[in-house]
Amino acid sequence: FELKYKESTAYNENIVKFHEWRAAARLATKPIEGLETSGVWSPVKWPDVNSCTVKQIANKQPPGKILLVTAEAAAAGDKSAICRIDLKPIDLDDKKEISFLASHNSEQPLKIAFGLLATDQYYETVPVPVKGNGWYENTIKIEGAVFKSAATGFLNFDQELKAKDVKMLVILVYTTGAYELKIDGIQLK
């Protein structure tokens, strides 16, 4: 609209309203800070994905609500996963990374990745190793060709997120061992 009608009388007469509409549209799709604290999370029931449980609990340090994900040792697949099932569309247009705090009780680092459903295409980030026995801040890039997707048979992390309107958020934990994982402060920056 702006490019096509910028020199028109209609544009000049409605410029304030136009910018209000644009601001309202952007605000409606801005991510909620701390995506783990609101909404409904559920274990993912995909083939070759190990079962797990997820619940929101109160935490003393860091204070507030956190996600608690637990899984028993399993051999069916190489990962377990949880999904935010009531996510309103999020605009990732100006976002470069996902950051989160995590703590777990495993002896070995857990590899954690995020899955994003955008315009009916599923994309998955590169897993990051997360140390145990303490709270650690982690970041995962979401800008550029850093995803794997169906376009490459989920083999290579060389795909760019084509649509920036995300409808589903998945957290994947790559391990076959038992674990108790706490997640806090999920933010899109």
N, C-alpha and C positions, 0 to 999 in steps of 0.2 A: 504494500500500500504506500509506504513512505517513498520508495524509489519511484514508483509510477506516478503518484499524484502530488509530489512535493511542491511543485510550482503551481498547483491549482488553488482556486478560491476555497473549495471544500476542505482541502487539507489545512489551509491557513486558518479557516474559521473553526476547525475542530482539533487543532494541534494539542491543546491541553487535554481534551477528552481522549484523544489517541494515545498520548503518553500515560494517562491514567489506566486505560485498558491494557496497554502493554505491561505496565508495572504490576497490575493485578494478575495478569496471566503468568508472569514470571514468578510472582510470589506464590501462586497456587501450586506450582510445580517445584518449588524449592524443597530440598530435603529437610526433614525434621532432624534436628541435632540429637544425637544419641539414638540411632534407629533401633537399638536393642531394648530401649525402655518402654516403647509403646507398641501397640499392635499385637498380632497373634503369630507366634512361631510354631512350627510343626516339623517333626522328622520327615525327611523325604523318603518316599517309597518307590525308588527306581530299581530296575534290575541291576544286580551286581553292586548295590549300595548297602552297606551293613546297617543294621538297625541301631538306633540310639534314642535317647530321650532328651527333651529340652523343656525348661521351665524358666520363668522369670522369678528371681528371688531378690530379697533385700540384702544389701552388702554393707558392712561397716567401713571397710577401707579397700578401695575408694568407696565413698558413700553413694547410696542410691540403688536403683534397680540394675541388675546385671542378668545375663543369660547364663544358665548352668546347663552344659551339654555333657551327658555321660553315655558311655558305650562299653559293652563287654568285649572281650577278645573275640574276634570272628575271622573266618577264613573265606567267606563268600566273595568279598570284594576287597578293593584296596582303599576304600574310603567310607565315611559316613557323612550325612549332610542334613542340614536343617534349612527351612525356608520361611521367609516372612510372607504369610499368605494373604494379608489384607493391605498390601502396599499400594498407595495411590501413586500414579505415575510421577516419576522424578525426572527432572530435566538435568542432565549431566553436561550440558553444553560448555560450561566454564569450569568443570571439575577435572582435576588432574590425578587424584589419588584417593584411595580409601585408607583411612587410618582407624586403628582400633587398639585397645588394650587387651591383653590376654594373659591368663595364668592357668597352668595345668599341673597335674601330679605325675606325669610320665617321666621316666628316666631320660628318654631320648627326646629331642625336639619334635614337636608335631608340625606337619606341613599343612598350612591353612590357605585356602583359595576362596575367592568369591565368584559366584555365578550370577550373571545378569541376563534377564529376558528383556530384549528390546525389539519391538515390532515383530514378534513371533520368531525371533532368532535368539538362540541361547549362546552366550559367550562366557568363557571362563578365564580368570586371571591366572598368572603364574603363581604357584603355591610359594609361600614364604615360610622358612623355618621359624618356629616360635619356641623359645627356650622355656623351660619349666621352672617350678619352685620360685615363684615371684611374679610380680606384674611387670610386663614389658610392653612398650609401645611398638607397634608395627605399622608399616605402610606398604601399600601395593599400588603400583602405577596403573592408571586406567586411561591414559592418554596415548594415542598413537597405536601402532601395530604391536600390541602386547597381549592379545587374547588368542585363545584357541576356540575354534567353532566347527560346525558341521562342514563348512566350506573346505576344510583341510582334514576332515575325518577326526577332528579333535587330537591331531598329532603335533602340530607346530603352533607356537605362540607368535604368529605373524599376521594376525587379523586385527583390523581396526573396528571399533564399535561404530557401525554405520549409523544407526539411529540413536539419538541421545535421550530418548524417552523410555526410561526403564520401568517395567511393570512388575518385576519379580526380583527378589534378592535371595540368593542361596549362599550359605556358608558351608564349605566342604572341608572335612578334616581327613587328611590322607594318612591313615595308619590302620593296621589290622589288630593292634593291641588294645587293651582296655585303657580307658582314660576318663578323667573328670576335668572338663575345660570350662573356665569362666571367661566370659567376653563382656567388655564394657567399652563405652565411648566410640561406637561405630559412627564415623563421620565421613562425609564426602567433601573433599576440599579441592 
